[in-house]
Every structure is written in C-alpha cells, then in structure tokens.
Amino acid sequence: MLERNEFIEFILPDVEEFIEQKNWHELKIALSEWPPQDLAYLIQSLRDEYKIIVFRLLPKDVQVEVFSELDYEIQEKLIHKLADEEVRSIIEELEPDDRAGLFEELPGQIVQKLLQLLSPEERKVTLKLLGYPENTVGRLMTPYYVAVRSHWTCQEAIGHIRKYGREAETIDVIYVVDQKGHLIDDIALREIILAEPTEKIEGKMDGQVVYVEAYTDQEEAVKIMKKYNLNVLPVVDKENILLGIVTIDDMIDVLDEEQTEDLAKISGVSPEVVGAEFLTHLKEVPISEIYRSRIKWLVALLLMDFVTGGILATFEEFIARYAILVSFLPVLIDTAGNAGSQAATLLIRALALGTVKPKDWLFLLGREFLVSGLLGLTMAIGISFMGFIRGGAEIAKVVITAMFLNVVLGSLIGLALPFIFLKLKQDPASASTPLITTLADILGTAVYLAIAMVMLH
C-alpha cells in the first residue's frame, strides 16, 4: 500500500495535466476532499508556476489552513503572486504564533508591507510576538485564551466561555486571573462544567499552576510540559501577568527542530549556517548551502589531522624498526573514537532530556572511568590474540596496554567535551562525533607510540 506522500507524487503528473488542460472544475472537485496537510505537500511538490494556480482553486477557509502548513520559502513565493487583499485575508486568519514565525523568515521590506495590511489590533499582537528573542516562548505563544475571575460562579464562567471560547486556541484549560490580569490558577474545563452552577470558581482552585515567563527558552518549555504532562502552558511576564499560552502542537515542532539541530551538530554539520530545517528538506536545499554547512568542520578536522601526521613523523625511525605496529594503529584509534562517541551521545541526550545537570560532571566522570576501564579491559583481551599471532609477546604487551588506555582516554574525552562546551556557553551537541574521533586519533596515536617506545627499548 502506498504511503500518502508517495500517492501524491504518483498522481502529480495527472494534477499537472489538469492544469495544462485548464480543467479547473475537475481539479477543484478532485482536491476538495483532501486534508490541508496533503494539499500543502502537493503544492510544495508542484512546479513554481503551478503552485499559485492550485492554491487559488482552494476555498478561502481551506487556503488559510494550507498556507500555515507550507514551508516559509513557499509562503513567500505565494505572497509575491497574490493580490494584497488575498494576502490580507490569509495572514489575518493565521494564528498569531504562525504569523510571527512567517514574518521572522521574510525579508524586512515584505514584513513591513504585510504589517501595513493587518488591522491595528492584529498588527499590535504580531509586533508584540516579534519583540521577543528568537527561540523564546514569547515567539510561540498565542494571546487567544479564556480567562475567568475567581469570584464568578461556574454558571457565569460557562457563559463567558461560550461567548469568547470560539476564538481561543484551546478551551481545555481555563485560566483564573485577578482584575489586573495576574495569573492565579488554572482549571480544567470539565471541572467547571461538572460543578454546581452556583459554585464559585475559587472553590475549584488548588493554587498549583505551572507557567513560564515569555523569555524562557523554548527547549526549557518543552521539558516543563513533558515533566508535568501538559497539553497547554500559560506564559506570563515578569510581573506574573498572563500574556498568552503555548500548546502541545507548537512544542512538538520545537522538539523536532531541536532534535534535528542536535543530530546535525553531533554529525559535524553546522545547522546555524543554513537553518536546521535543511535536514528535513534535503532534496530542496541548494548544493551551495549543503556545502557551506559541512565544510567548516571538515576543514577544522583536517587541520587537526595534521597533528596526527606530525606525531607519526616524529616516530618515523622507530616505526621503521617495528613496522608491525602500524597494522594495529587503525583498530586502536577507531576503537577509542567509537568509545568516546558512545559516551558523548549518551551524555548529550541525557542533558537534552534534563535527566543530567552540569553539576553532575564529577559524579559522571567517576562512573565513566569505571565503565571505560571495564570496556578497555574487554577490548584489550579481544585484541591480545591478534597481538600474539602477528607480533609475538613483546608486541602483544604494547597493543594490550595501548588498547586499554586508549578506550579509557577516548571515553573520558567523549564525556568531558559536552561539559566543556556547556562551560563555554555553547551547545553541548557541538561536541560532535567527528571532533571526538579526531581528538581520539591524536591522543591515541601519541599514547600508542609512546608506550611502544618505552616497552620495546
């Protein structure tokens, strides 16, 4: 059975044929039952000149939903082709957080034009969202929520919810605020509906509300929502005035973005050069941008590899006397690099999930020393057989000792680097696998040849 995206690509030629034949009526009927997500995928798959045609064939209410599902690059192309009135009707219907996300990606001149198209009220909301730093909760929040007062009865609260709930992002949770807008509590809608009509809202309050400030990092908000199993999270300012809410669908997008970015950094790719989303749209990214995202680390690692070459050159005469040593070098440094990558990957993931804190570094370093010692001992036993077979007892002693030390050193490097990056206020994921492997190469080569020189002289 074909996946949905595969099905769309399969029928893409038929859609283009409808367009070429100007068979608008049939095409409109064919697309009328499609969900917005599939329509967005179809538009992104079409040639540029056909995107606007299909988009204009959609009903007005569907256009808004489809537009919000499109990549920012495609949204910008449509904005250039649509009339001002069409653009106004679409961006005014977008959720404020989606609109702010779009404006963030567009050139300044286009943003200025679009802001002028908005109504004064919508412009004020959008500018407020855009005023928060990138990657903060303020950029994601929507100001459309329902709030009630503690002295109201449940019947009064339900009347208020009926009046204003249609415009809210969600009414699963109702917020309690005072007359100045300070957040006091949150109550599940079901609690209000199931209560006696005359019961006061304050009687349903427990005073245990979880919230974040607008300047909180979005990744931290994800951790909070996960910790407390929340579908919606209120956002306040420094004075605890309720500004808006963020919902679980926004947080899922953040989680995907953060994980994609971490994966890129761990792999030695620089997502900040072209944006982390390039990993999820690899086919559409220009070759020049892929090149820019990868060349930085490759050049840096190349320069570091020259150090390994320098070490080998220093021991050139010694290696010429014991050429058999070279045959063990790749497996020794590869094993050290692999052990370091394992340690780093486990630590970076634990830091991302919040199960490990920077203050735990000494405890984890001690544990890793014990674990790496056991791993090193196991790998040393594993390579000892080949050491005896290829080089005899003398060479085997060197190889066994070097394997043990290299695995321990590689593991400790892998564990230490993310903590060092954190100390330097850098993303610990920047302690990439290639960097750890290269450092393990340098140290491993030096340790191996130094041990060999001491033991064989």
C-alpha positions in Angstrom: 0.0 0.0 0.0 1.3 3.4 -1.0 2.1 6.0 1.7 0.1 9.2 1.4 3.1 11.3 0.2 4.0 8.6 -2.3 0.5 8.6 -3.5 0.6 12.4 -4.1 3.8 12.1 -6.0 2.3 9.2 -8.0 -0.7 11.4 -9.2 1.4 14.6 -9.6 1.5 14.2 -13.4 -2.3 13.9 -13.5 -2.7 17.1 -11.5 -0.2 18.9 -13.8 -2.1 17.6 -16.8 -5.4 19.0 -15.4 -3.6 22.4 -15.1 -2.2 22.3 -18.6 -5.6 21.5 -20.0 -7.2 24.3 -17.8 -9.6 21.7 -16.5 -10.2 23.8 -13.3 -13.6 22.3 -12.5 -12.4 18.7 -12.4 -9.3 19.7 -10.5 -11.3 21.6 -7.9 -13.5 18.6 -7.3 -10.6 16.2 -7.1 -8.9 18.3 -4.4 -12.0 19.2 -2.4 -11.8 16.2 -0.1 -8.0 16.4 0.6 -6.9 17.4 4.1 -4.8 20.6 4.4 -1.6 18.7 5.1 -1.9 16.7 1.8 -2.8 19.9 -0.1 0.3 21.6 1.3 2.5 18.7 0.3 1.0 18.7 -3.2 1.6 22.5 -3.7 5.2 22.1 -2.5 5.8 19.3 -5.0 4.4 21.2 -8.0 6.4 23.4 -10.3 6.5 27.1 -9.2 4.2 28.3 -11.8 1.5 25.8 -10.8 1.7 26.4 -7.1 -0.3 29.6 -7.2 -2.9 28.1 -9.5 -3.7 25.2 -7.2 -3.7 27.5 -4.2 -6.2 29.9 -5.8 -8.5 27.0 -6.6 -8.9 26.2 -2.9 -11.8 27.6 -0.8 -10.9 30.7 1.3 -11.1 28.9 4.6 -9.0 26.0 3.3 -6.4 28.4 2.0 -5.5 29.6 5.5 -5.1 26.1 6.8 -3.0 25.0 3.8 -0.9 28.2 4.0 0.0 27.6 7.6 1.3 24.1 6.6 3.6 25.3 3.9 7.4 25.9 4.3 8.3 29.6 4.7 10.0 29.7 1.3 6.8 28.6 -0.4 4.7 31.0 1.6 7.0 33.9 0.5 6.6 32.9 -3.2 2.8 32.8 -2.8 2.8 36.2 -1.1 4.6 37.7 -4.1 2.0 36.3 -6.5 -1.2 37.0 -4.5 -3.1 40.3 -4.5 -2.9 42.5 -1.4 -6.5 41.7 -0.4 -5.9 38.0 -0.8 -2.7 38.2 1.3 -4.6 40.3 4.0 -7.4 37.7 4.3 -4.9 34.9 4.7 -2.4 36.4 7.2 -5.2 37.9 9.4 -6.7 34.4 9.7 -3.4 32.8 10.7 -2.7 32.1 14.3 -0.6 34.9 15.8 2.3 32.5 16.5 2.2 31.1 13.0 2.1 34.7 11.6 5.1 35.7 13.8 7.0 32.7 12.6 6.3 33.6 9.0 7.3 37.3 9.5 10.5 36.1 11.2 11.6 34.3 8.0 10.6 37.0 5.5 12.8 39.9 4.3 12.2 43.2 6.1 10.6 45.0 3.2 8.0 42.3 2.8 7.3 42.2 6.6 6.8 46.0 6.6 4.3 45.7 3.7 2.4 42.8 5.4 2.2 44.6 8.8 0.5 47.5 7.0 -2.1 45.1 5.6 -3.1 43.9 9.1 -5.8 45.5 11.1 -4.4 47.7 14.0 -5.4 45.0 16.6 -3.7 42.2 14.7 -0.6 44.4 14.0 -0.3 45.1 17.7 -0.5 41.4 18.5 2.1 40.4 15.8 4.6 43.1 16.8 4.3 42.1 20.4 5.2 38.5 19.5 8.1 39.6 17.3 9.5 41.7 20.1 10.6 38.5 22.0 14.0 37.0 21.2 14.2 34.1 18.8 13.8 30.6 20.3 11.9 32.0 23.4 8.4 31.0 24.4 7.2 34.6 23.6 7.7 33.9 19.9 5.4 30.8 20.1 2.6 31.9 22.3 -0.9 32.9 21.2 -2.8 35.5 23.1 -6.1 33.7 22.4 -7.1 32.0 25.6 -10.1 32.2 28.0 -9.7 33.6 31.5 -12.2 34.0 34.3 -12.4 35.6 37.7 -12.2 33.7 41.0 -15.4 35.3 42.4 -17.6 34.2 39.4 -19.9 31.3 39.7 -19.4 28.3 37.4 -22.5 29.3 35.5 -21.1 32.8 34.9 -17.8 31.2 33.8 -19.6 28.9 31.3 -21.4 31.9 29.8 -18.1 33.7 29.4 -16.5 30.6 27.8 -19.4 30.3 25.3 -19.0 34.0 24.4 -15.2 34.1 23.9 -14.2 30.4 23.5 -14.6 30.3 19.8 -11.6 32.5 19.2 -9.4 30.7 21.7 -6.6 28.3 20.7 -8.0 25.8 23.2 -10.6 25.7 26.0 -9.4 22.5 27.6 -7.9 24.7 30.4 -9.4 27.9 31.7 -7.2 30.4 33.5 -8.1 32.4 36.6 -6.8 36.0 36.7 -7.4 38.9 39.0 -8.6 42.3 37.8 -5.1 43.3 36.8 -4.6 40.2 34.8 -2.2 38.4 37.1 -2.3 34.6 36.7 -3.8 33.0 39.8 -4.7 29.4 38.8 -5.8 27.1 36.0 -8.8 24.9 36.0 -9.8 22.1 33.6 -13.0 22.9 31.6 -14.6 19.6 32.7 -14.2 20.7 36.4 -16.3 23.8 35.6 -18.9 22.0 33.5 -19.4 19.3 36.1 -19.7 21.6 39.1 -22.9 23.0 40.5 -23.9 26.2 38.6 -23.8 28.3 41.8 -20.4 27.1 43.0 -17.7 29.7 42.9 -14.7 29.4 40.7 -12.4 29.9 43.8 -13.9 26.7 45.2 -12.4 24.8 42.2 -8.9 26.3 42.6 -5.9 24.4 44.1 -3.3 27.1 43.7 -1.0 24.8 41.7 -0.5 26.3 38.3 2.6 25.7 36.2 3.7 28.6 34.0 6.8 30.0 32.2 7.9 33.6 31.5 7.8 34.9 27.9 11.7 35.0 27.8 12.0 31.3 28.7 13.9 29.3 26.2 11.6 27.1 24.1 13.6 24.0 24.8 13.1 24.5 28.6 9.3 24.9 28.0 9.3 21.5 26.2 10.9 19.9 29.3 8.4 21.6 31.6 5.4 20.4 29.5 6.9 16.9 29.4 7.6 16.8 33.2 4.1 17.9 34.2 2.3 16.1 31.3 0.7 19.3 30.0 -1.1 20.0 26.7 -1.1 23.7 27.2 1.3 26.0 29.1 0.5 29.6 30.3 3.0 32.4 29.5 3.4 35.3 31.9 5.6 38.4 32.1 7.9 39.3 35.0 5.0 40.7 37.0 3.1 37.4 36.5 0.5 39.0 34.2 -0.9 36.3 31.8 0.2 37.1 28.2 -0.8 34.0 26.3 -0.4 30.2 26.0 1.7 27.7 24.1 0.1 24.4 23.1 1.5 21.0 22.6 1.5 21.1 18.8 3.9 24.1 18.9 6.1 22.2 21.4 6.2 19.2 19.1 7.5 21.4 16.3 10.1 22.8 18.7 11.2 19.3 19.8 11.6 18.2 16.2 13.6 21.3 15.5 15.9 20.9 18.5 16.5 17.1 17.8 17.2 17.8 14.2 19.7 20.5 15.2 21.4 18.3 17.7 21.7 15.5 15.2 23.3 17.8 12.7 25.8 19.1 15.3 26.7 15.6 16.6 27.4 14.6 12.9 29.7 17.6 12.4 27.3 19.7 10.3 26.7 23.4 11.1 22.9 23.9 11.0 23.2 27.5 12.0 24.7 28.2 8.6 21.5 27.4 6.6 19.0 26.5 9.3 18.2 23.2 10.9 15.2 22.6 8.7 17.5 21.8 5.7 17.9 18.3 7.1 14.2 17.7 6.7 14.1 19.1 3.2 17.4 17.9 1.9 16.2 17.4 -1.7 15.2 21.1 -2.0 18.3 22.6 -0.4 20.8 24.1 -2.9 24.2 22.4 -3.2 26.0 25.5 -2.2 24.2 25.6 1.2 24.8 22.0 1.9 28.5 22.6 1.1 28.6 25.6 3.5 27.0 23.7 6.3 29.6 20.9 6.1 32.9 22.5 5.0 33.5 24.3 8.3 34.0 21.2 10.4 35.8 19.3 7.7 38.5 22.0 7.3 38.9 22.2 11.1 39.2 18.5 11.4 41.7 18.4 8.5 44.0 20.8 10.3 43.7 18.7 13.5 44.6 15.6 11.5 47.9 17.2 10.5 48.8 16.8 14.2 48.4 13.0 13.9 50.6 13.1 10.8 53.2 15.1 12.8 53.2 12.5 15.6 53.8 9.7 13.1 56.6 11.7 11.5 58.2 12.2 14.9 58.3 8.4 15.5 59.3 7.6 11.8 62.6 5.9 12.6 61.1 3.9 15.4 58.2 2.8 13.2 60.6 1.7 10.5 62.2 -0.7 13.0 58.8 -2.1 14.2 56.7 -1.8 11.1 54.2 -4.3 12.5 53.0 -1.6 15.0 51.3 0.3 12.1 48.9 -2.7 11.4 47.4 -2.2 14.9 47.1 1.6 14.7 43.7 1.8 12.8 41.9 -0.5 15.2 43.3 1.1 18.3 42.3 4.7 17.4 39.0 3.7 15.8 38.0 1.8 19.0 39.0 4.8 21.1 37.0 7.1 18.9 33.9 4.8 19.0 34.1 4.6 22.8 34.3 8.4 23.0 31.3 8.8 20.6 29.2 6.4 22.7 29.9 8.3 25.9 29.2 11.7 24.3 26.0 10.6 22.6 24.6 9.2 25.9 25.6 12.4 27.8 24.2 14.8 25.2 20.9 13.1 25.1 20.7 13.0 28.9 21.5 16.7 29.0 18.8 17.4 26.4 16.2 15.5 28.4 17.2 17.2 31.6 18.0 13.9 33.4 21.6 15.1 33.9 22.7 18.6 35.0 26.1 20.3 34.6 26.7 20.0 38.3 26.8 16.2 37.9 30.0 16.2 35.9 32.3 14.9 38.6 30.0 12.0 39.5 29.6 11.1 35.8 33.3 11.4 35.2 34.0 8.9 38.0 31.4 6.5 36.7 32.7 6.7 33.2 36.2 6.0 34.5 35.0 2.7 35.9 32.8 1.8 32.9 35.6 2.7 30.4 38.0 0.7 32.5 35.8 -2.4 32.0 35.3 -1.7 28.3 39.1 -1.1 27.9 39.9 -4.4 29.6 37.4 -6.3 27.4 38.8 -4.8 24.2 42.4 -5.4 25.4 41.6 -9.1 25.8 39.9 -9.1 22.4 43.0 -7.6 20.6 45.5 -9.7 22.6 45.0 -12.8 20.4 45.9 -10.9 17.2 48.8 -9.2 19.0 50.4 -12.6 19.9 49.7 -14.0 16.4 51.1 -11.0 14.5 53.9 -9.8 16.7 54.6 -12.1 19.5 54.7 -11.5 23.2 56.5 -8.1 23.1 54.2 -6.5 20.5 51.1 -8.1 22.3 52.1 -6.3 25.5 52.2 -3.0 23.8 48.9 -3.5 21.9 47.1 -4.7 25.0 48.3 -1.7 27.1 47.6 0.8 24.4 44.1 -0.6 23.8 43.2 -0.3 27.5 44.5 3.2 27.8 43.0 4.4 24.5 39.5 3.2 25.3 39.7 4.9 28.7 41.0 8.2 27.3 38.6 8.2 24.4 35.6 7.6 26.7 36.7 10.4 29.1 37.2 12.8 26.1 33.7 11.9 24.9 32.2 12.6 28.4 34.3 15.7 29.1 33.8 17.6 25.8 30.0 18.3 26.2 30.6 19.6 29.7 33.4 21.8 28.4 31.1 23.2 25.7 28.5 23.9 28.3 31.0 25.8 30.4 31.9 27.9 27.4 28.1 28.6 26.9 28.0 26.6 23.7 25.6 23.8 22.7 26.9 20.5 24.1 25.8 18.9 20.9 28.6 20.8 19.2 30.9 18.2 20.7 30.4 16.3 17.5 31.3 12.7 16.8 34.0 13.7 14.2 35.6 16.1 16.7 35.8 13.4 19.4 37.1 10.8 16.9 39.8 13.2 15.7 40.9 14.0 19.2 41.0 10.3 20.0 43.1 9.8 16.9 45.6 12.4 18.0 45.8 11.2 21.6 45.6 7.5 20.7 48.4 7.7 18.2 50.6 9.5 20.7 49.8 7.2 23.6 50.3 4.0 21.4 53.7 5.0 20.0 54.9 6.4 23.4 54.0 3.1 25.1 55.7 1.1 22.3 58.9 3.2 22.6 59.0 2.7 26.4 58.3 -1.1 26.2 60.4 -2.0 23.2 63.6 -0.1 24.1 
